[in-house]
């Protein structure tokens, strides 16, 4: 590369910096494209009724499933109405370290540790989860990247995309018999219905790395666990809605930049008179 005016060669340091800048921008564009593609695919899955089979109808929610390409384990979808505002529901899922308070356990086994590993932005973070399993099964852990997509202009919706991570610089490689599970598909679609009601849909396909357990049993256990998660999730979101001075309210005070931004966006987009 030459300066045509002075007929001088571009200094190597300047050329190197230019090439680095181009490479960085290319990587950013590629990550954006990947996120857009993943978001579109997940939203299509939520809005499509093709191939989904109803597994069970409950009073407040429905569990469905369909085959997941390349796996005997089903992709599971839960959906239903929750009697709380959208802000309360999102707040519940934002506070990863509090998941142990509402994700169901059985005989003291289940989710025993949940940590926010890295906050990438206001709407993107990495979470780490450790699951204790009953003997003779060994414990499992999981690393997940989650990021939000603002669809409030499209019917008052917010999409949460969940992506499996194999490793993270701040999380040790599993050892001592612990196995890292794989999240092949995952996400949550929120939709505000009224100031006190929201519609929530979950989709997930998880491989717990239990090859010796028959797939029909794993599919049954996943759907059963999904139903238990829904019951606990909805009851705790309703509690947040009714308790303006509870633990989550305190966390909101500790993170005013995040929650004020979220509250303002919801009020503006939905033309609501108030939230909380």
C-alpha positions as CSV (number, residue, x, y, z in Angstrom):
1,X,0.0,0.0,0.0
2,X,1.4,3.4,-0.9
3,X,0.7,7.1,-0.4
4,X,0.2,8.2,-3.9
5,X,0.8,11.9,-3.0
6,X,4.2,11.4,-1.3
7,X,5.2,8.1,-2.9
8,X,6.1,6.7,0.5
9,X,5.4,3.3,1.9
10,X,2.9,3.0,4.7
11,X,4.7,2.5,8.0
12,X,4.5,-1.1,9.1
13,X,3.0,-0.3,12.5
14,X,0.2,1.7,10.8
15,X,-0.5,-1.0,8.3
16,X,-0.5,-3.6,11.1
17,X,-3.0,-1.5,13.2
18,X,-5.2,-1.1,10.1
19,X,-5.2,-4.8,9.4
20,X,-6.0,-5.6,13.1
21,X,-8.9,-3.1,13.0
22,X,-10.3,-4.7,9.9
23,X,-10.0,-8.2,11.4
24,X,-11.7,-7.0,14.7
25,X,-14.6,-5.4,12.8
26,X,-15.0,-8.6,10.7
27,X,-15.2,-10.7,13.9
28,X,-17.8,-8.3,15.4
29,X,-19.9,-8.5,12.2
30,X,-19.7,-12.3,12.2
31,X,-20.8,-12.5,15.9
32,X,-23.8,-10.2,15.1
33,X,-24.8,-12.3,12.1
34,X,-24.6,-15.4,14.2
35,X,-26.8,-13.9,17.0
36,X,-29.3,-12.7,14.4
37,X,-29.5,-16.1,12.8
38,X,-29.9,-17.9,16.2
39,X,-32.5,-15.4,17.3
40,X,-34.6,-15.8,14.1
41,X,-34.4,-19.6,14.3
42,X,-35.4,-19.7,17.9
43,X,-38.3,-17.3,17.3
44,X,-39.5,-19.4,14.4
45,X,-39.5,-22.4,16.7
46,X,-41.6,-20.6,19.3
47,X,-44.2,-19.4,16.8
48,X,-44.4,-22.6,14.7
49,X,-46.9,-25.3,15.6
50,X,-45.4,-27.8,13.1
51,X,-44.3,-31.1,14.5
52,X,-45.0,-30.1,18.1
53,X,-46.8,-32.8,20.1
54,X,-48.7,-32.0,23.3
55,X,-47.3,-34.0,26.1
56,X,-49.5,-32.7,28.9
57,X,-52.0,-29.9,29.6
58,X,-52.0,-28.3,33.1
59,X,-54.2,-25.7,34.6
60,X,-51.8,-22.8,33.8
61,X,-49.4,-24.2,31.2
62,X,-48.9,-26.8,28.5
63,X,-45.8,-29.0,27.8
64,X,-45.1,-30.0,24.3
65,X,-42.2,-31.8,22.5
66,X,-40.8,-32.7,19.1
67,X,-37.9,-34.7,17.8
68,X,-34.5,-32.9,17.8
69,X,-32.4,-33.6,14.8
70,X,-29.6,-36.0,15.5
71,X,-30.7,-36.9,19.0
72,X,-33.2,-39.3,20.6
73,X,-33.8,-36.7,23.3
74,X,-36.8,-34.5,22.7
75,X,-36.9,-30.7,22.3
76,X,-39.3,-29.6,25.0
77,X,-41.6,-26.5,25.0
78,X,-43.5,-25.1,27.9
79,X,-45.9,-22.2,27.6
80,X,-48.7,-20.5,29.6
81,X,-49.9,-17.4,31.3
82,X,-48.4,-16.1,34.6
83,X,-50.2,-13.6,36.8
84,X,-47.4,-11.1,37.2
85,X,-46.1,-8.2,35.2
86,X,-43.3,-8.8,32.7
87,X,-40.8,-6.8,34.7
88,X,-41.1,-9.2,37.6
89,X,-40.7,-12.3,35.4
90,X,-37.6,-10.9,33.7
91,X,-36.1,-9.9,37.1
92,X,-36.5,-13.4,38.3
93,X,-34.4,-14.7,35.4
94,X,-31.8,-11.9,35.6
95,X,-30.6,-12.8,39.0
96,X,-28.7,-16.1,38.3
97,X,-27.3,-16.5,41.8
98,X,-30.9,-16.7,43.2
99,X,-31.9,-19.6,41.0
100,X,-31.2,-22.0,43.8
101,X,-34.1,-20.5,45.7
102,X,-36.7,-21.5,43.2
103,X,-35.4,-24.2,40.8
104,X,-36.8,-27.4,42.4
105,X,-34.7,-29.9,44.2
106,X,-35.6,-33.5,45.1
107,X,-34.4,-34.8,48.5
108,X,-31.7,-32.1,48.6
109,X,-30.5,-32.9,45.1
110,X,-30.8,-30.6,42.1
111,X,-29.4,-27.2,41.4
112,X,-26.9,-26.6,44.3
113,X,-24.9,-23.7,42.8
114,X,-25.7,-20.9,40.3
115,X,-23.2,-18.1,39.5
116,X,-23.0,-15.2,37.2
117,X,-19.6,-15.8,35.6
118,X,-19.4,-12.8,33.4
119,X,-21.6,-9.8,32.6
120,X,-20.9,-9.0,29.0
121,X,-23.4,-6.2,28.7
122,X,-26.7,-5.1,30.2
123,X,-28.5,-7.8,28.2
124,X,-25.9,-10.5,28.0
125,X,-24.2,-12.7,30.6
126,X,-22.6,-16.1,31.2
127,X,-24.0,-18.3,33.9
128,X,-22.6,-21.4,35.6
129,X,-24.8,-24.1,37.1
130,X,-23.9,-27.1,39.3
131,X,-26.4,-29.9,39.7
132,X,-26.1,-32.5,42.5
133,X,-27.5,-35.9,41.5
134,X,-28.5,-38.8,43.7
135,X,-26.2,-41.8,44.1
136,X,-25.0,-43.6,42.0
137,X,-25.2,-40.8,39.5
138,X,-22.4,-38.2,39.4
139,X,-22.9,-34.5,39.5
140,X,-23.3,-32.4,36.4
141,X,-22.5,-28.8,35.6
142,X,-23.4,-26.5,32.7
143,X,-22.1,-23.2,31.2
144,X,-24.6,-21.0,29.4
145,X,-24.4,-17.8,27.5
146,X,-27.6,-15.8,27.5
147,X,-28.6,-12.6,25.7
148,X,-31.8,-10.7,25.2
149,X,-33.5,-9.5,22.1
150,X,-35.8,-6.5,22.3
151,X,-39.0,-7.3,20.4
152,X,-41.3,-5.1,22.4
153,X,-42.4,-3.3,19.2
154,X,-43.6,-6.6,17.9
155,X,-46.5,-7.4,20.3
156,X,-44.7,-6.6,23.5
157,X,-42.2,-9.5,23.3
158,X,-38.7,-10.0,24.6
159,X,-36.6,-13.0,23.5
160,X,-33.9,-14.6,25.6
161,X,-31.5,-16.7,23.6
162,X,-29.5,-19.4,25.5
163,X,-26.3,-20.9,24.0
164,X,-24.2,-23.7,25.3
165,X,-20.5,-23.0,26.2
166,X,-17.9,-25.7,26.5
167,X,-15.5,-23.6,28.6
168,X,-14.8,-20.2,30.1
169,X,-11.6,-18.7,31.4
170,X,-13.1,-18.2,34.9
171,X,-14.6,-21.7,35.2
172,X,-12.4,-24.8,35.9
173,X,-12.7,-27.8,33.6
174,X,-15.0,-30.4,35.2
175,X,-13.1,-32.8,37.4
176,X,-13.7,-35.2,40.2
177,X,-16.3,-37.2,38.4
178,X,-18.4,-34.1,37.4
179,X,-19.6,-34.1,33.8
180,X,-20.5,-31.0,31.8
181,X,-23.9,-31.3,30.1
182,X,-24.7,-29.9,26.7
183,X,-27.5,-27.4,25.9
184,X,-28.3,-28.0,22.3
185,X,-31.2,-25.6,22.1
186,X,-32.6,-23.1,24.6
187,X,-34.5,-19.9,25.0
188,X,-37.4,-18.0,26.6
189,X,-40.0,-15.8,24.9
190,X,-41.8,-13.3,27.1
191,X,-44.9,-11.4,26.1
192,X,-46.7,-8.7,28.1
193,X,-50.5,-9.3,28.0
194,X,-51.6,-6.8,30.6
195,X,-50.0,-4.8,33.4
196,X,-50.4,-7.8,35.6
197,X,-50.2,-10.8,33.2
198,X,-47.5,-12.1,30.9
199,X,-47.2,-15.1,28.6
200,X,-44.0,-17.1,28.9
201,X,-42.7,-19.9,26.6
202,X,-39.6,-22.0,27.2
203,X,-37.8,-24.2,24.7
204,X,-34.9,-26.5,25.6
205,X,-33.0,-29.6,24.5
206,X,-30.5,-30.7,27.0
207,X,-28.2,-33.7,26.8
208,X,-27.3,-34.7,30.4
209,X,-24.6,-37.1,29.2
210,X,-26.3,-40.2,30.7
211,X,-25.7,-42.6,27.8
212,X,-26.5,-45.6,29.9
213,X,-30.0,-44.4,30.7
214,X,-32.7,-45.1,28.1
215,X,-33.8,-42.1,26.1
216,X,-37.5,-42.7,26.9
217,X,-36.8,-42.4,30.6
218,X,-34.7,-39.2,30.1
219,X,-37.4,-37.7,28.0
220,X,-40.0,-38.5,30.7
221,X,-37.8,-37.0,33.5
222,X,-37.1,-33.9,31.4
223,X,-40.8,-33.2,30.9
224,X,-41.5,-33.9,34.6
225,X,-38.7,-31.6,35.7
226,X,-39.9,-28.9,33.3
227,X,-43.4,-28.9,34.9
228,X,-41.9,-28.6,38.3
229,X,-39.7,-25.7,37.2
230,X,-42.8,-23.9,35.7
231,X,-44.7,-24.1,39.0
232,X,-41.8,-22.8,41.0
233,X,-40.9,-20.1,38.5
234,X,-44.4,-18.7,38.2
235,X,-45.0,-18.7,42.0
236,X,-41.7,-16.8,42.7
237,X,-42.4,-14.3,39.9
238,X,-45.7,-13.6,41.4
239,X,-44.1,-13.1,44.8
240,X,-41.7,-10.6,43.3
241,X,-44.7,-8.7,41.9
242,X,-46.4,-8.6,45.3
243,X,-43.3,-7.8,47.4
244,X,-41.9,-4.4,46.6
245,X,-39.5,-4.6,49.5
246,X,-38.2,-8.2,49.1
247,X,-34.8,-9.6,48.0
248,X,-35.3,-8.8,44.4
249,X,-36.3,-5.2,45.2
250,X,-33.0,-4.9,47.1
251,X,-31.1,-6.3,44.1
252,X,-32.8,-3.8,41.8
253,X,-31.5,-1.0,44.1
254,X,-28.0,-2.4,43.9
255,X,-28.2,-2.4,40.0
256,X,-30.1,0.8,39.2
257,X,-28.5,1.3,35.8
258,X,-29.8,-2.1,34.6
259,X,-33.2,-2.1,36.1
260,X,-34.0,1.5,35.5
261,X,-33.1,1.0,31.8
262,X,-35.3,-2.1,31.7
263,X,-38.2,-0.5,33.5
264,X,-38.1,2.6,31.2
265,X,-38.0,0.5,28.1
266,X,-41.0,-1.6,29.1
267,X,-43.1,1.4,30.1
268,X,-42.3,3.3,26.9
269,X,-42.8,0.4,24.6
270,X,-46.0,-0.8,26.1
271,X,-47.4,2.6,27.1
272,X,-48.0,1.3,30.6
273,X,-48.8,3.7,33.4
274,X,-46.4,2.0,35.8
275,X,-44.3,-1.1,36.6
276,X,-43.9,-2.1,40.2
